[in-house]
């Protein structure tokens, strides 16, 4: 499931800003929470990770690669995302190698930090993953 609407590469291989327009039509709002819809924080973290993947996989040498979460650290949820909000997903790559990487992500709503955290991921060759 794709949780980003657009990604702008700010600095090739280093920084990007994604965008997610949060609408009431999102399926997760049916149960989270009835009468007070809030985007689950874990999905905001996933949107940040997807922004990092878009940045990372824009590099030609990353063609035919996949990324898998290895760790999520220092996550803070500071402001809920509700229908009508636009999440600005700021991602900075802290480290990228051929086998693993680490990124810092900050999700903002109207310029205010909503969610932030650091996540690490494994990079694998798409051809070596069995289904």
C-alpha positions in Angstrom: 0.0 0.0 0.0 1.3 3.4 -1.0 1.1 6.1 1.6 2.8 8.9 -0.3 1.3 11.1 -3.0 4.4 12.8 -4.2 8.2 13.0 -3.6 10.6 15.8 -4.4 14.3 15.0 -4.3 16.0 17.9 -2.7 19.6 16.6 -2.8 20.3 13.5 -4.8 20.9 10.5 -2.5 20.7 12.7 0.6 17.4 14.5 1.2 13.8 14.4 0.0 10.4 15.7 0.9 7.3 13.6 0.4 3.7 14.6 0.6 0.6 12.8 1.9 -2.8 14.4 1.7 -4.8 12.8 4.4 -8.4 12.2 3.4 -11.4 10.8 5.3 -11.6 8.1 2.5 -8.6 6.3 3.9 -9.6 2.8 4.9 -7.8 2.9 8.3 -10.2 5.7 9.5 -13.1 3.2 9.8 -11.8 1.9 13.1 -9.2 4.5 14.2 -11.1 6.0 16.0 -14.9 6.0 15.4 -16.0 9.6 15.8 -12.5 10.9 16.1 -10.4 9.8 13.0 -6.7 9.8 13.6 -4.1 8.4 11.1 -2.2 5.6 12.9 1.3 6.7 13.9 2.8 3.5 12.5 1.4 4.5 9.1 3.1 7.9 9.4 6.4 6.1 10.1 5.7 3.9 7.1 5.1 7.0 4.9 8.4 8.4 6.0 10.1 5.1 5.2 8.4 5.1 1.7 9.8 8.6 1.1 13.3 7.3 2.1 12.9 4.4 -0.3 11.8 6.8 -3.2 15.0 8.8 -2.5 17.2 5.8 -2.2 15.8 3.9 -5.2 16.1 7.0 -7.5 19.8 6.1 -7.7 20.7 4.1 -10.8 22.8 1.6 -8.7 19.8 0.7 -6.6 17.7 -0.7 -9.5 16.3 -4.1 -8.7 16.8 -3.7 -4.9 14.3 -3.9 -2.0 14.5 -2.4 1.4 13.3 -4.0 4.6 12.9 -2.4 8.0 15.5 -3.5 10.5 14.8 -1.0 13.3 12.8 2.0 14.3 14.4 4.2 17.0 13.7 7.5 18.8 10.1 7.8 17.4 8.0 10.5 18.9 4.4 11.3 18.1 3.8 15.0 18.8 0.6 15.9 16.9 -2.1 13.7 15.4 -2.8 13.6 11.6 -6.5 13.9 10.9 -8.5 14.2 7.6 -7.7 17.4 5.7 -4.1 17.5 7.0 -1.2 17.5 4.6 1.8 15.6 5.9 5.2 16.9 4.7 7.6 14.0 5.0 11.2 15.2 5.4 13.8 12.5 5.1 17.5 12.7 5.4 19.7 9.7 4.7 22.2 9.3 7.5 24.0 6.3 6.0 23.5 4.2 2.8 25.5 1.2 1.9 25.1 -1.6 -0.5 23.5 -3.8 2.2 22.0 -1.4 4.8 21.1 2.1 5.5 19.8 4.5 8.1 17.5 7.6 7.7 16.0 10.3 9.8 12.4 11.3 9.2 10.3 14.2 10.3 6.6 14.5 9.4 5.2 18.0 9.7 1.7 19.4 9.6 1.5 23.1 8.8 5.1 23.4 9.7 4.8 21.7 13.1 6.5 18.4 13.9 3.9 15.6 14.0 6.1 12.6 14.1 9.8 12.0 14.0 12.2 9.1 14.2 15.2 7.2 12.9 14.9 4.0 11.0 17.4 1.5 9.7 16.8 -0.9 6.8 18.4 -3.8 5.0 19.0 -3.5 1.3 18.6 -6.8 -0.7 18.8 -7.8 -4.3 15.2 -8.3 -5.6 16.3 -11.5 -7.3 17.4 -13.2 -4.1 14.0 -12.8 -2.3 11.9 -15.9 -2.4 8.1 -15.7 -2.1 
